[in-house]
Amino acid sequence: MTLFFAGLAAGLSMAVSLGPSYLYMIQMALRNGLRASLMVAAGIMLCDLLFISIALKGLGTLYLSNNNQQWVGLGGGLMLVIMGSNDLIKASRTVPAAVLVTSELKPWKLFTKGLMLNATNPFNFIFWIGVVGMVSGKVNDTMQRMVFMAGFVATVTISTWLKCYLPAKLGKRLNQTYIKRFNQIAGLVFVASGIYLLAMFALTY
């Protein structure tokens, strides 16, 4: 039980992080409500669980090979630049409030987008490799490692739900000017993150 609570505490480091995938999730919560953001969150969480499974099985070297990292980074960079540019273009237009808040998006598309945003950012997997490596260095028993990781994932899951729930509630109170500003900021972050990944690809190719 001590390891579980240690995992809960360690998960706080991930809970306060706000990468492109989580930023997109919050954007969906503000713009389209809780259900849309939860579908994005489901994709992100599934990807994290896959990363953890791969890391625990010691298969991380396949993902982290220089060649694989380069192409994953290229795909992620292009996706982020396109998404960010699209957000900036949309934010520059005058869109009716009802369209921003109630526009229906297909759940499977939101799920897939969350998964792909997480999967195409090499730093996410490097993070989980680091967490699993840290645990493996201190705990030899496989079951105890699983207990620690269960605590870690529990914290991440709770924090992810809060990142969906709170912005969704806030989005109902904000006027469209504030939501438009957030979309512009999110677009700039997406483009900047995408350019960074593309630059990394260009430097290492």
For each residue, the residues with C-beta under 8 A, 3 or more apart:
1: 4 5
2: 5 6
3: 6 7 139 144 147 148 151
4: 1 7 8 147 148 150 151
5: 1 2 8 9 151
6: 2 3 9 10 148 151
7: 3 4 10 11 147 148 149 150 151 152 153 154 155
8: 4 5 11 12 151 152 154 155
9: 5 6 12 151 155
10: 6 7 13 131 148 151 152 155
11: 7 8 14 15 151 152 153 154 155 156 159
12: 8 9 15 16 155 159
13: 10 16 17
14: 11 17 127 152 155 156 159
15: 11 12 155 156 158 159
16: 12 13 159
17: 13 14 22
18: 22 23 26
19: 22 23 121 123 124 193
20: 23 24 80 117 121 189 190 193
21: 24 25 40 44 114 117 118 121 124
22: 17 18 19 25 26 44 160 163
23: 18 19 20 26 27 186 189 190
24: 20 21 27 28 40 83 113 114 117 186 190
25: 21 22 28 29 37 40 41 44 114 160 163 164
26: 18 22 23 29 30 37 163 164 167 186
27: 23 24 30 31 87 182 183 186
28: 24 25 31 32 36 37 40 105 110
29: 25 26 32 33 34 36 37 163 164 165 166 167 168 171
30: 26 27 167 168 170 171 174 179 182
31: 27 28 36 100 101 103 171 179 183
32: 28 29 35 36 37 101 102 103 105
33: 29 36 37 101 168 171
34: 29 37 38 164 165 168
35: 32 38 39 107
36: 28 29 31 32 33 39 40 105 110
37: 25 26 28 29 32 33 34 40 41 163 164 167 168
38: 34 35 41 42 161 164
39: 35 36 42 43 107 110 111 114
40: 21 24 25 28 36 37 43 44 110 111 113 114
41: 25 37 38 44 45 114 160 161 163 164
42: 38 39 45 46 111 114
43: 39 40 46 47 110 111 112 113 114 115 116 117 118
44: 21 22 25 40 41 47 48 114 115 117 118 160
45: 41 42 48 49 156 157 160
46: 42 43 49 50 115
47: 43 44 50 51 114 115 118 119 124
48: 44 45 51 52 118 124 128 153 156
49: 45 46 52 53 153
50: 46 47 53 54 119
51: 47 48 54 55 124 125 128
52: 48 49 55 56 128 132 149 153
53: 49 50 56 57
54: 50 51 57 59 60 62 63 125
55: 51 52 58 59 60 125 128 129 131 132 133
56: 52 53 132 145 149
57: 53 54
58: 55 61
59: 54 55 62 63
60: 54 55 63 64 125 129 132
61: 58 64 65
62: 54 59 65 68
63: 54 59 60 68 69 72 125
64: 60 61 68 69 122 125 126 129
65: 61 62 68 69
66: 69 70 204
67: 70 71
68: 62 63 64 65 71 72
69: 63 64 65 66 72 73 122 204
70: 66 67 73 74 201 204 205
71: 67 68 74 75 201
72: 63 68 69 75 76 119 120 122
73: 69 70 76 77 120 122 197 198 200 201
74: 70 71 77 78 197 198 201
75: 71 72 78 79 120
76: 72 73 79 80 117 120 121 122 194 197
77: 73 74 80 81 193 194 195 196 197 198 200 201
78: 74 75 81 82 194 198
79: 75 76 82 83 116 117 120 194
80: 20 76 77 83 84 117 190 191 193 194 197
81: 77 78 84 85 190 191 194 195 198
82: 78 79 85 86 194
83: 24 79 80 86 87 187 190 194
84: 80 81 87 88 186 187 188 189 190 191 192 193 194
85: 81 82 88 89 187 191
86: 82 83 89 90 187
87: 27 83 84 90 91 183 184 186 187 190
88: 84 85 91 92 184 187 188 191
89: 85 86 92 93
90: 86 87 93 95 183
91: 87 88 180 183 184 187
92: 88 89
93: 89 90
94:
95: 90 99 100 176
96: 99 100
97: 100 101 175 176
98: 101 102
99: 95 96 102 103
100: 31 95 96 97 103 176 179
101: 31 32 33 97 98 171
102: 32 98 99
103: 31 32 99 100
104:
105: 28 32 36 109 110
106: 109 110
107: 35 39 110 111
108: 111 112
109: 105 106 112 113
110: 28 36 39 40 43 105 106 107 113 114
111: 39 40 42 43 107 108 114 115
112: 43 108 109 115 116
113: 24 40 43 109 110 116 117
114: 21 24 25 39 40 41 42 43 44 47 110 111 117 118
115: 43 44 46 47 111 112 118 119
116: 43 79 112 113 119 120
117: 20 21 24 43 44 76 79 80 113 114 120 121
118: 21 43 44 47 48 114 115 121 124
119: 47 50 72 115 116 124
120: 72 73 75 76 79 116 117
121: 19 20 21 76 117 118 124 197
122: 64 69 72 73 76 125 126 197
123: 19 126 127
124: 19 21 47 48 51 118 119 121 127 128
125: 51 54 55 60 63 64 122 128 129
126: 64 122 123 129 130
127: 14 123 124 130 131
128: 48 51 52 55 124 125 131 132
129: 55 60 64 125 126 132 133
130: 126 127 133 134
131: 10 55 127 128 134 135 149 152
132: 52 55 56 60 128 129 135 136 145 149
133: 55 129 130 136 137
134: 130 131 137 138
135: 131 132 138 139 145 148 149
136: 132 133 139 145
137: 133 134
138: 134 135
139: 3 135 136 144 145 148
140: 144
141: 144 145
142: 145 146
143: 146 147
144: 3 139 140 141 147 148
145: 56 132 135 136 139 141 142 148 149
146: 142 143 149 150
147: 3 4 7 143 144 150 151
148: 3 4 6 7 10 135 139 144 145 151 152
149: 7 52 56 131 132 135 145 146 152 153
150: 4 7 146 147 153 154
151: 3 4 5 6 7 8 9 10 11 147 148 154 155
152: 7 8 10 11 14 131 148 149 155 156
153: 7 11 48 49 52 149 150 156 157
154: 7 8 11 150 151 157 158
155: 7 8 9 10 11 12 14 15 151 152 158 159
156: 11 14 15 45 48 152 153 159 160
157: 45 153 154 160 161
158: 15 154 155 161 162
159: 11 12 14 15 16 155 156 162 163
160: 22 25 41 44 45 156 157 163 164
161: 38 41 157 158 164 165
162: 158 159 165 166
163: 22 25 26 29 37 41 159 160 166 167
164: 25 26 29 34 37 38 41 160 161 167 168
165: 29 34 161 162 168 169
166: 29 162 163 169 170
167: 26 29 30 37 163 164 170 171
168: 29 30 33 34 37 164 165 171 172
169: 165 166 172 173
170: 30 166 167 173 174
171: 29 30 31 33 101 167 168 174 179
172: 168 169
173: 169 170
174: 30 170 171 178 179
175: 97 178 179
176: 95 97 100 179 180
177: 180 181
178: 174 175 181 182
179: 30 31 100 171 174 175 176 182 183
180: 91 176 177 183 184
181: 177 178 184 185
182: 27 30 178 179 185 186
183: 27 31 87 90 91 179 180 186 187
184: 87 88 91 180 181 187 188
185: 181 182 188 189
186: 23 24 26 27 84 87 182 183 189 190
187: 83 84 85 86 87 88 91 183 184 190 191
188: 84 88 184 185 191 192
189: 20 23 84 185 186 192 193
190: 20 23 24 80 81 83 84 87 186 187 193 194
191: 80 81 84 85 88 187 188 194 195
192: 84 188 189 195 196
193: 19 20 77 80 84 189 190 196 197
194: 76 77 78 79 80 81 82 83 84 190 191 197 198
195: 77 81 191 192 198 199
196: 77 192 193 199 200
197: 73 74 76 77 80 121 122 193 194 200 201
198: 73 74 77 78 81 194 195 201 202
199: 195 196 202 203
200: 73 77 196 197 203 204
201: 70 71 73 74 77 197 198 204 205
202: 198 199 205
203: 199 200
204: 66 69 70 200 201
205: 70 201 202
